[in-house]
Amino acid sequence: MWNEIVVFLHNVKNEIMVILLIFRVLDADVPHGIFFVM
């Protein structure tokens, strides 16, 4: 179970970083972006 979670987080980490960067550039709400990803 934990292995699947680690693999999932590893696969989406780059996408999350890009989205957070976009939200920071746009001065948007970062937590809202995190919930949007989830």
C-alpha positions as CSV (number, residue, x, y, z in Angstrom):
1,M,0.0,0.0,0.0
2,W,2.7,2.4,1.0
3,N,4.7,1.5,-2.1
4,E,1.8,2.4,-4.3
5,I,1.4,5.8,-2.5
6,V,5.1,6.6,-2.9
7,V,5.0,5.8,-6.6
8,F,1.9,7.9,-7.1
9,L,3.4,10.8,-5.3
10,H,6.6,10.5,-7.3
11,N,4.6,10.5,-10.6
12,V,2.6,13.6,-9.8
13,K,5.3,15.5,-7.9
14,N,6.5,17.3,-11.1
15,E,2.9,18.2,-12.1
16,I,2.2,19.6,-8.6
17,M,5.4,21.6,-8.6
18,V,4.5,23.1,-12.0
19,I,1.0,24.0,-10.9
20,L,2.2,25.5,-7.6
21,L,4.7,27.6,-9.6
22,I,1.9,28.8,-12.0
23,F,-0.3,29.8,-9.0
24,R,2.6,31.7,-7.4
25,V,3.3,33.5,-10.7
26,L,-0.4,34.4,-11.0
27,D,-0.5,35.5,-7.3
28,A,-3.3,33.0,-6.9
29,D,-4.2,30.9,-3.8
30,V,-1.7,28.1,-3.5
31,P,-3.7,26.0,-1.1
32,H,-6.7,26.2,-3.5
33,G,-4.4,24.9,-6.2
34,I,-3.4,22.0,-4.0
35,F,-7.0,21.1,-3.3
36,F,-7.7,21.4,-7.0
37,V,-5.0,18.9,-7.8
38,M,-6.4,16.5,-5.2
